[in-house]
Amino acid sequence: MTYTISATQRTNLGKRSKDELAESRIPAVVYGHGTDAQSISVGRSEFLKVMKTAGYSSLVDMTLGAGSPVKVLIKEVQVEPLTMEPRHIDFYQVNMNEELTANIPLKFIGESKAVKTDGGTLIKSLNEIEVKCLPSNLPHEIEVDLSKLVTFDDAITVGSLTMPTGVVATGDATMTIATVARPLTEEELKKMEETTQVDVTAIKTEGEEKKAADEAKKAEEAAAEEASK
């Protein structure tokens, strides 16, 4: 699938970002190895559509003015803390002849027998992994087949993944991606209930604790006064 976005050069760099946002455009910068950084802006609705489908792991064809499209990755999106609306974007222009590293999301497919039949609980330790490849081989996502988790002793690791052609995982091959935890026995559940039970009669409110402290202080003062007589 091809993702596209159009951009406009920002010549009036003194113009504030909020003015761009008011015009439904988002200020941005595009940079890359061997290229000069350029201040640009992109349409808000167009960017949100591309971001939703391409994410951070797919190449996007960016057209700047009347120039030819260039391949970019969405590198970073700054958002407003309260509204989570994008306020600035970093695009990275890639060299199609040079390898790059990127974080690729994991897509979990299939169903574990240890979960479906034996009542275990699926534990996902990673949601993405870092890979290295040429831009043309960059995958949008990497599938993780949960049907390989047949028993509670099975584990899916980075090294056990079937990687797309030309793509290499850069992380520790022994790093666990997914396992299945055994269901708790009745004895373990009972023990857990016992350890979490709280004696409410032993709990004092803050007011009760202050009252007790005041009374103890008065008793000490009274005892000291009596001793001084």
C-alpha positions as CSV (number, residue, x, y, z in Angstrom):
1,M,0.0,0.0,0.0
2,T,1.2,3.5,-0.9
3,Y,0.8,6.4,1.6
4,T,1.1,9.9,0.3
5,I,1.1,13.4,1.9
6,S,1.6,16.9,0.4
7,A,3.6,19.6,2.2
8,T,4.2,23.3,1.8
9,Q,7.4,25.2,2.4
10,R,7.3,27.5,5.4
11,T,9.0,30.7,4.3
12,N,7.7,32.9,7.1
13,L,9.5,31.2,9.9
14,G,8.5,34.0,12.3
15,K,4.9,32.9,12.0
16,R,3.8,31.2,15.2
17,S,2.8,27.6,15.3
18,K,-0.6,28.4,16.7
19,D,-1.3,30.5,13.6
20,E,-0.5,27.4,11.4
21,L,-2.8,25.3,13.6
22,A,-5.6,27.8,13.3
23,E,-5.4,27.4,9.5
24,S,-5.8,23.6,10.0
25,R,-2.1,23.1,9.1
26,I,0.5,21.5,11.3
27,P,4.1,22.9,11.4
28,A,6.8,20.3,10.7
29,V,10.3,19.7,9.7
30,V,11.8,17.1,7.3
31,Y,15.4,16.1,7.5
32,G,17.6,13.1,6.7
33,H,21.1,11.8,6.2
34,G,22.9,14.0,3.6
35,T,19.9,16.4,3.2
36,D,19.3,19.8,4.7
37,A,16.5,20.2,7.2
38,Q,13.5,22.1,5.8
39,S,10.6,23.8,7.6
40,I,7.3,22.7,6.2
41,S,3.6,22.4,7.1
42,V,1.1,19.7,6.3
43,G,-2.7,19.6,6.3
44,R,-4.1,18.4,9.6
45,S,-6.8,16.1,8.2
46,E,-4.5,14.7,5.6
47,F,-1.8,14.0,8.2
48,L,-4.2,12.3,10.7
49,K,-5.4,10.0,8.0
50,V,-1.9,9.0,7.0
51,M,-0.8,8.7,10.7
52,K,-3.7,6.3,11.4
53,T,-2.8,3.9,8.6
54,A,1.0,4.3,8.1
55,G,2.0,4.9,11.7
56,Y,5.7,5.2,12.4
57,S,6.7,2.1,10.6
58,S,5.7,2.7,6.9
59,L,7.2,4.8,4.2
60,V,5.2,7.8,3.1
61,D,5.6,9.6,-0.3
62,M,5.9,13.3,0.5
63,T,5.4,15.9,-2.2
64,L,6.8,19.3,-1.4
65,G,5.4,21.9,-3.7
66,A,6.0,21.1,-7.4
67,G,9.0,18.8,-6.6
68,S,9.2,15.0,-7.0
69,P,7.9,12.8,-4.1
70,V,10.5,11.7,-1.6
71,K,10.3,8.8,0.8
72,V,9.9,9.8,4.5
73,L,9.0,8.2,7.8
74,I,7.0,9.9,10.5
75,K,9.7,10.1,13.2
76,E,8.1,12.1,16.0
77,V,4.8,13.8,16.7
78,Q,4.5,16.5,19.5
79,V,1.0,16.8,20.9
80,E,-0.9,19.2,23.1
81,P,-0.9,17.6,26.6
82,L,-4.6,18.2,27.2
83,T,-6.2,17.6,23.8
84,M,-3.5,15.3,22.4
85,E,-3.8,17.1,19.1
86,P,-0.6,17.2,17.0
87,R,1.3,20.5,17.2
88,H,4.5,19.6,15.4
89,I,5.9,16.7,13.3
90,D,9.3,15.4,12.5
91,F,9.6,13.6,9.2
92,Y,12.8,11.7,8.3
93,Q,13.7,11.5,4.6
94,V,15.3,8.1,3.9
95,N,18.0,7.1,1.5
96,M,16.6,4.0,-0.4
97,N,20.2,2.7,-0.8
98,E,21.0,2.8,2.9
99,E,19.8,0.5,5.7
100,L,17.9,2.0,8.5
101,T,16.7,0.9,12.0
102,A,13.0,1.3,13.0
103,N,10.6,0.0,15.6
104,I,8.0,-2.2,14.1
105,P,4.7,-3.1,15.9
106,L,3.9,-6.7,16.5
107,K,0.6,-8.2,15.3
108,F,-0.5,-11.1,17.4
109,I,-2.4,-13.8,15.4
110,G,-3.7,-17.3,16.1
111,E,-4.7,-18.8,19.5
112,S,-2.7,-20.6,22.1
113,K,-3.8,-24.0,23.2
114,A,-2.5,-23.4,26.6
115,V,-4.9,-20.5,26.9
116,K,-8.0,-21.9,25.1
117,T,-7.9,-25.4,26.4
118,D,-5.8,-25.3,29.6
119,G,-7.1,-22.0,31.0
120,G,-3.8,-20.2,31.1
121,T,-3.3,-16.4,30.9
122,L,-1.5,-14.9,27.9
123,I,1.4,-12.6,28.9
124,K,2.7,-10.2,26.2
125,S,6.1,-8.8,27.1
126,L,6.7,-6.8,23.9
127,N,4.5,-4.9,21.5
128,E,7.2,-3.9,19.1
129,I,10.8,-4.8,18.1
130,E,13.6,-2.9,16.5
131,V,14.7,-4.1,13.0
132,K,17.3,-3.2,10.5
133,C,16.8,-3.3,6.7
134,L,16.7,-1.4,3.5
135,P,13.8,1.1,3.3
136,S,12.2,-1.0,0.5
137,N,12.0,-4.0,2.8
138,L,10.6,-2.1,5.8
139,P,7.5,-4.1,7.1
140,H,4.4,-2.3,8.4
141,E,4.1,-4.9,11.1
142,I,5.5,-8.3,12.1
143,E,3.2,-11.2,12.9
144,V,3.5,-13.3,16.0
145,D,1.8,-16.7,15.8
146,L,0.3,-17.5,19.3
147,S,-0.6,-21.0,18.2
148,K,3.1,-21.9,18.9
149,L,2.3,-21.6,22.6
150,V,1.0,-25.1,23.1
151,T,2.2,-25.7,26.7
152,F,3.0,-23.5,29.7
153,D,6.7,-24.1,29.1
154,D,6.6,-22.7,25.6
155,A,7.8,-19.1,24.8
156,I,8.0,-16.9,21.7
157,T,11.2,-15.0,21.6
158,V,12.7,-12.4,19.3
159,G,14.9,-15.1,17.8
160,S,12.0,-17.4,17.1
161,L,10.1,-14.9,14.9
162,T,9.8,-15.5,11.2
163,M,11.2,-12.3,9.8
164,P,10.3,-10.9,6.4
165,T,12.9,-11.1,3.6
166,G,15.8,-8.7,4.1
167,V,14.8,-7.8,7.6
168,V,16.9,-8.5,10.7
169,A,15.9,-8.0,14.3
170,T,18.5,-6.0,16.2
171,G,17.5,-6.9,19.7
172,D,18.5,-9.7,22.0
173,A,17.3,-12.9,20.3
174,T,16.5,-14.5,23.7
175,M,14.1,-11.7,24.7
176,T,10.7,-13.0,25.4
177,I,7.7,-11.7,23.5
178,A,4.9,-13.9,24.8
179,T,4.3,-16.8,27.2
180,V,1.3,-18.4,29.0
181,A,1.0,-18.4,32.7
182,R,-0.5,-21.4,34.5
183,P,-3.9,-20.9,36.1
184,L,-3.7,-20.7,39.9
185,T,-4.7,-23.8,41.9
186,E,-7.4,-23.7,44.5
187,E,-4.8,-23.8,47.2
188,E,-3.0,-20.8,45.7
189,L,-6.2,-18.9,45.3
190,K,-7.1,-19.6,49.0
191,K,-3.7,-18.5,50.2
192,M,-3.9,-15.3,48.1
193,E,-7.3,-14.5,49.6
194,E,-6.0,-15.0,53.1
195,T,-3.0,-12.7,52.6
196,T,-5.2,-10.0,51.2
197,Q,-7.8,-10.0,53.9
198,V,-7.6,-6.9,56.1
199,D,-8.7,-6.7,59.8
200,V,-10.9,-3.5,59.5
201,T,-11.1,-3.3,63.3
202,A,-7.4,-2.6,63.4
203,I,-7.6,0.3,61.0
204,K,-7.8,3.7,62.6
205,T,-8.9,6.8,60.8
206,E,-6.6,9.8,60.6
207,G,-8.9,11.6,63.1
208,E,-8.7,8.7,65.6
209,E,-4.9,8.5,65.3
210,K,-4.7,12.3,66.0
211,K,-7.0,12.0,69.0
212,A,-5.0,9.1,70.4
213,A,-1.7,11.1,69.9
214,D,-3.2,14.1,71.7
215,E,-4.4,12.0,74.6
216,A,-1.0,10.4,75.0
217,K,0.6,13.8,74.9
218,K,-1.7,15.1,77.6
219,A,-1.0,12.0,79.8
220,E,2.7,12.6,79.5
221,E,2.3,16.3,80.5
222,A,0.2,15.3,83.4
223,A,2.7,12.7,84.6
224,A,5.5,15.2,84.3
225,E,3.6,17.8,86.2
226,E,2.8,15.3,89.0
227,A,6.4,14.3,89.2
228,S,7.6,17.9,89.6
229,K,5.4,18.4,92.7
